């Protein structure tokens, strides 16, 4: 029976409209990134700098998190630690209930998607309203994000116009992008004015100064963090960096890699609530630091590289698989190559281990990554973890996908290749029985000819030419 992933892949391949939209968008983003880095030497220098900054932060992660808590608290913020998504949701709910908030306006936040915050709050009688245009489109349509930077990238403007026409019949029907954006602005402005609480993600948190950095293009994030009386920021514990002077190169890498922009429209640096004499800003700023399995990833020196990610989406934009399927085929919060290494570690190999196999290992993701995460290497590590000989041994990515038949096949392969004599004997036998080789090997042979053992192994052909075997 096909797995859920295979069913989603078949569905994605069968949706021609989505495939066209995704392909067009990915080609555009890849071209813009290339134009943003015209000097290859400069690009590689920046990548090396970004890698070093993120590697330093991870090497000092416990220390930097303690420093961040201390400096943020000194700035007047309230810092909360959440080991699980459920705990983070409960903390957010307690903050909202203490303020009597019935509505939460949200800037774009992948961590809140990871938490399942919207559904949790809805069950508690609190409405979470997405204000990012892409997230708003998906919320109205009842969908999940397809991309971590452009969540509605799989939709074209005609689909959005039809959706807005159904949801906002009082507004004039428009199909142009400027008109659709104006319609969303008209709908959201009143929500901003009336909101008691706002929520945002965090792109980077500076331990040295207790500063939260939020990058955006629409201005909705700035409104979510300054218009309401309460601002809740949620971030994974890996987003901390050591010093403020490390922020500029990371911002350069992030914006150029994500959208090809030399600089993003808004860079918000938040260092505390409204102070005496200030006329705007929230009276309370809460920072929720979410673990949710990241400590387990951090504990492994090799898998730790996963946490260097700055969520630019470049690996998705350059991935040949993502470009043909879109993010929904992955069925996870974080799709694409980064999701294929992160989700199995956060959720377990028994639940998401198949994602590590959904890759060609072409290396395009690693070449595009601004902080040089070795994604193919980590995919291979997770594949090994999934079929390790002892499924009960301690592992940093819990769960196992080990199956008896593949395990037997790999054991036989190792047994044959461990002995030159056995290898030559098996090769000779395979050549003599080549007529028994199957002509169909499932999907592999839909567009390929099935491989057939050669009548004589290469070593015999070499000997026939007069060369001696060493």
C-alpha angles and dihedrals in degrees: 000000000000116000121243090255092055091049091051090048092052090048091050093049089050095054103086096179094054091046092053092047093048094045092050092048094046093049089050094050093046090051092048092050091051090050091048091058103044092153110066093195092053091047094052091046090054091047091052090049092049091048091051094048094050093042090053091049092052093045088056097033101129091046094046093049091053090048091048091052091049096048094042091050089048088054091055100261124132113231122206128188120213122187094188138025090249091056091049090051091051092051091051091048092051091051092050094046091049088058094042091239117168095177132045121197112208136204118205112295127163090189090061087052088051089051093049085229099161095056092043093053092044089057088053094051098258121123117222111203119199112219102180105098095233093045090047090054091052093045091053090048096044094240137131125239116280096196132025094230103030104027096184096041091124092066128079125215093260091059090048091049091052091049093049090047090058096042099038106032090159091067124078113265110251132174099184118098094235091052093048091050091049090051091053090048092051091052096045102044094077091048090056092050094050099041121116096188136029133191132204140171124238124236094189134356117206111217095194095060104018091242126155114210119206121184122198145144105212107054092235090110091056090051092048091052099042111026100058123067092238128046120195116192119193123194141161112250091243094068094081121110128188108236141020092237089064091063101077097060091046091050090049091051093044099051097040093046096044104043107354092251119145087219133358121249096246129026108182119196110192118190103164147322126302112299131213111291095019115121102207142030133073123302089219131039118188123190117199113197110202125202104173095161099326093114089058090052090046092054092067112075092212101040089045088081087074089072093061088081115124093193097244096141094225092129090058094046091055098038113108091207096050091046090059099041111027124218101291092070089068092058093211138104092247110044132182126038096326090051091049090062100031103045097053088053095047098040102026135258092263090062104032106010092112089070090070088061094049093086138092091212087227091148097229090125093055092047091053098042109112092210095041100243107181093229098169090051091051092047089056091048091054091047088056091047089054094057102028113150095246109049090184095056117111111271136178091225103052123219132040136240094193112143128189100237098048089043090054090048093053091045090054091047091053091046093053096044093046091072125049089206094053091045092053092046094049092045091052092048092048091052092052092047095042090121088070094060111118117252094209126052103177118259091350092074097046088093102009139063113247113251116250125198113255116251089238127025120242092253091061092048090052091050090050089058090057100260118134122229113245 
